[in-house]
């Protein structure tokens, strides 16, 4: 029996532009591509269709789209999407949460992380016993900041484990009676 392993697309490392070399939109001697088709006017549907068909064949389409979103590119067709199609994705980027990015960061890859993903990296690093120095290196922060993040996690875990008393204990001065607003004085 043979097994097939489905590999996930690797995340683009910060500052890595090597994916450009594999892009279908790169013009070569044997494959001349007019870069203007990726910057059409809204009414130029033929250019839009041509650009999207090229993007549909591209092996690095996801990396292109990620680069456009993470870099804030709002012009042209990138990753197979027009400016208007990417606009909602730009707004949602801050809320993106992808465990594969968290795992890639813990493994030492330098990928672009959202705030939620950075928090997850800190939690995962703490759970797995990653040192503060290593966490600082992974997140490109100071060791003091990493120590602070670990302190916050320890405090949150400690507070989460404290018993939460659902019943309120009446004050001895009230003799168990419920106070209403007439029992309080007026502000002067």
C-alpha positions in Angstrom: 0.0 0.0 0.0 1.3 3.4 -0.9 0.6 6.6 1.0 0.5 10.0 -0.3 1.6 13.0 1.7 0.0 16.2 0.8 2.5 19.0 1.3 1.2 22.4 2.3 2.5 25.4 0.4 5.5 26.8 2.3 5.1 30.3 3.7 7.1 33.1 2.2 9.9 34.2 4.5 10.1 37.9 5.2 12.1 39.7 2.6 12.3 36.7 0.4 11.6 37.6 -3.3 12.9 34.4 -4.8 9.4 33.4 -5.7 9.5 36.1 -8.4 11.8 33.8 -10.5 9.0 31.2 -10.7 6.2 33.6 -11.5 4.4 33.2 -14.8 4.2 37.0 -15.2 8.0 37.3 -15.5 8.8 38.1 -19.1 11.5 36.0 -20.8 12.8 35.6 -24.3 10.5 32.7 -24.9 7.6 34.0 -22.9 7.1 37.7 -23.5 4.6 39.1 -21.1 3.4 42.7 -21.2 3.4 44.0 -17.6 0.8 46.5 -18.5 -1.9 43.8 -18.5 -1.6 43.6 -14.7 -2.5 47.3 -14.3 -5.7 47.6 -16.3 -8.3 50.3 -16.0 -11.6 49.1 -14.5 -13.3 49.0 -17.9 -10.5 47.0 -19.6 -12.1 43.6 -19.2 -9.8 41.9 -21.8 -6.7 42.9 -19.9 -8.2 41.7 -16.6 -9.2 38.4 -18.1 -5.7 37.9 -19.7 -4.0 38.7 -16.4 -6.2 36.5 -14.4 -5.7 33.6 -16.8 -1.9 34.0 -16.4 -2.3 34.1 -12.6 -4.4 30.9 -12.8 -1.4 29.0 -14.2 1.1 30.5 -11.8 2.8 28.1 -9.2 3.6 31.0 -6.8 0.1 32.6 -6.9 -0.3 32.3 -3.1 3.1 33.9 -2.4 2.2 36.7 -4.7 -1.1 37.3 -3.0 0.5 37.1 0.4 3.2 39.6 -0.6 0.5 42.0 -1.9 -1.5 41.8 1.2 1.4 41.9 3.7 3.0 44.7 1.8 -0.2 46.7 1.5 -0.1 46.7 -2.4 -3.4 48.1 -3.6 -2.6 48.6 -7.3 -2.9 46.1 -10.1 -3.7 42.4 -10.3 -1.8 40.4 -7.8 -2.2 36.7 -6.9 -5.0 36.5 -9.4 -7.2 39.1 -7.7 -8.0 42.7 -8.8 -7.7 45.7 -6.5 -11.4 45.5 -5.7 -11.2 41.8 -4.9 -8.2 42.2 -2.6 -9.7 45.2 -0.7 -11.7 43.0 1.8 -8.7 40.8 2.3 -6.6 43.8 3.3 -9.1 44.6 5.9 -9.2 41.0 7.2 -5.5 40.5 7.2 -5.0 41.7 10.8 -7.5 39.0 11.9 -5.8 36.2 10.0 -5.0 33.2 12.1 -3.2 30.3 10.5 -1.7 27.6 12.8 0.7 26.6 10.0 2.3 30.1 10.2 2.6 29.7 14.0 4.2 26.3 13.6 6.6 27.6 10.9 7.7 30.4 13.2 8.3 28.0 16.1 10.3 25.9 13.7 12.5 28.9 13.1 11.1 30.3 9.8 10.8 34.1 9.6 7.2 34.5 8.3 4.9 37.4 8.4 2.6 37.1 11.5 -0.6 38.9 12.6 -1.0 40.0 16.2 -3.1 37.0 16.9 -0.5 34.7 15.4 2.2 36.3 17.4 0.3 35.7 20.6 -0.2 32.1 19.6 3.6 31.8 19.0 4.2 33.0 22.5 1.7 30.5 24.0 3.1 27.6 21.9 6.7 28.5 22.8 5.8 28.7 26.5 4.0 25.3 26.4 6.9 23.7 24.6 9.5 25.1 26.9 11.2 27.4 24.4 13.7 29.6 26.2 13.1 33.3 26.4 16.2 33.9 24.3 14.9 31.7 21.5 11.5 33.4 21.7 13.2 36.8 21.4 15.1 35.6 18.4 11.9 34.1 16.8 9.8 37.2 17.2 12.7 39.7 16.7 12.2 41.3 20.1 14.4 41.9 23.1 14.9 39.3 25.7 13.4 41.6 28.3 10.2 41.8 26.1 10.2 38.0 25.8 10.5 37.7 29.6 7.6 40.1 30.0 5.4 38.0 27.6 6.2 34.8 29.5 5.3 36.6 32.8 2.0 37.6 31.3 1.3 34.0 30.3 2.2 32.6 33.7 0.0 35.2 35.3 -2.9 34.4 32.9 -2.6 30.7 33.5 -2.4 31.1 37.3 -5.5 33.4 37.3 -7.3 30.9 35.0 -6.7 28.1 37.5 -7.9 30.1 40.5 -11.4 29.0 41.7 -14.1 31.4 40.6 -16.6 31.8 43.3 -20.0 32.2 41.8 -21.7 33.1 45.1 -21.0 36.4 46.6 -20.4 36.4 50.3 -22.6 38.9 52.1 -20.9 41.6 54.1 -21.4 41.3 57.9 -22.7 44.9 58.0 -25.7 44.0 55.8 -26.8 40.9 57.8 -27.4 39.1 54.6 -30.0 41.6 53.3 -29.7 42.9 49.8 -28.8 46.5 49.5 -30.7 48.8 47.3 -30.0 52.3 46.1 -31.6 54.0 49.1 -29.0 52.4 51.4 -26.3 54.5 49.8 -25.8 58.2 50.5 -26.0 61.0 47.9 -23.0 62.6 46.4 -22.4 66.1 47.6 
